[in-house]
Every structure is written in structure tokens, then in C-alpha cells.
Amino acid sequence: FGHIDLARPVYHIGFIKKVKKILESVCFHCGKLKADVITDPLFASVVKGTQGNSAFSRLRRFHGVWQVCSKKLVCEASPVKEEDDFGLDADLVGHGGCGHTQPVIRREGLKMYAAWKKGKDDDEEGGKSGQPEKRILPASEALQILKKISDEDIELMGLSTFEARPEWMIISVLPVAPPPVRPGVAEGGSAKGEDDLTYKLADIIKASTQLKKFEQEGAPAHIVGEFEDLLQFHCAT
């Protein structure tokens, strides 16, 4: 088997729905789950009620964790420690997040978008907290978020640190099967023609090469984006 090093990571068409749910479950900035078993009783009950290593238990846990975490729009930070009457630090247990506001993740075809809702402090003249209301979430950025997820949180989500790490669901290196095991394409009757997979791999290589070339030449962002979309399209089809 061979492989193709893609110029930029792309979403896997078979896992894009699951990647979206994972991104909705973790912090956009620090990669921490947006809920925990200590400060969120509902989250604790979901984890407790789906114990087990069977595929069914892990699937139920993943769905339950996503339902709880996707509704949270802030990665709760731990409260500031204060000294008690005896001059000792009071033990305050918190979520331990970064405190950032979370975007709503949207999918349109083969693209992902991150949209931030306006808060009370955002005035009508556009005085926002530095984030655009909506922007494209490229696979390269999603990959960096997924890499930040800790092994503990991966297990809490019902995934596996050995068999189903979140970052493996985004393609950065594309495996290539040798010609003898590629499926043939029937062209009518009993005749078989050249397999479509060979032509598709050629399209992927061309798109990736062009994308890398424009990146190195410092081409405008919209041109680089067009070839990134083309690479995504060929890898998905």
C-alpha cells in the first residue's frame, strides 16, 4: 500500500457528521469537554448510565455526552480561589475550562462553519469581542482542536484512544491501494474497463500539487481556498 501526503487536511466524508458532533462537545479553544462529572449532575448521570466497553454502550455514551455538551456555549472556568478565615486557600472545585465563548458549529455540504452568537455586551454598531459572527472552519483548524482533546475526555465521549482517536477522522495522509486490489468497473456485458479509482487518485494528486504550489507562491487567499475546496471535493467523491 502507498499513500498521498495532502497539501492540507480534508474532512472524511464518512466521519464528517461525527467530527461535527465532537467539535460541538469540546471547547473550540482548549479542546476540553464542555461538561464534567463533578460540576454537572446531568453529565455524570449520562456517563454512569452508559458504562461498559461494548460498541452499543460507547455509542449511547457518545450520543448522551453530545446532547449535554452541545447546548453549552461557554467553556466554564474554575472559580478564583479565596482564602478562608484562617488564611488557607478554600477548596473550590470547578470545571477547569478556559472561559471562552463557544461558537455554534454548522455544516453546509462538505464545509463546516463556526458562528458566534451576539452577547449582551455586543452593541448594535458592531462592537464585538473580536470574533466574526460566522466563518469557515477548515479541516486543518478542526484537526488542531481534535488533537487537544485529552485521553480522559476521549474515553468519556465513548471513543477509544487506541482505535478511534478524533484526529484520525480527518484525512491528512490518504492511503492508496495497489492496482491489483482496486475494484474494476463494468462497462456493459462482461467487459471491465479501467477502474475509476485510478483516475480519482490522479485528480487528488493534481489538486494537492496545485494547492501546495499556490501556497508556496503566496497566492491570494481566495485562490488557495478554491483549490482547497477542489481537493476536499475529490477526496469526498
Sequence and secondary structure as in RCSB ss.txt:
>XXXX:A:sequence
FGHIDLARPVYHIGFIKKVKKILESVCFHCGKLKADVITDPLFASVVKGTQGNSAFSRLRRFHGVWQVCSKKLVC
EASPVKEEDDFGLDADLVGHGGCGHTQPVIRREGLKMYAAWKKGKDDDEEGGKSGQPEKRILPASEALQILKKIS
DEDIELMGLSTFEARPEWMIISVLPVAPPPVRPGVAEGGSAKGEDDLTYKLADIIKASTQLKKFEQEGAPAHIVG
EFEDLLQFHCAT
>XXXX:A:secstr
 EEEEEEEEEE TTTHHHHHHHHHHB TTT  BS  TTT HHHHHHHHHT SSSHHHHHHHHHHHHHHHTT  B 
 B     B TTS B       B   B  EEEEETTEEEEE    TT  TT   SS  SEEE  HHHHHHHHHTS 
HHHHHHTT  TTT  GGGGEEEEEEE  GGGS  EE STT EE  HHHHHHHHHHHHHHHHHHHHHHT  HHHHH
HHHHHHHHHHH 
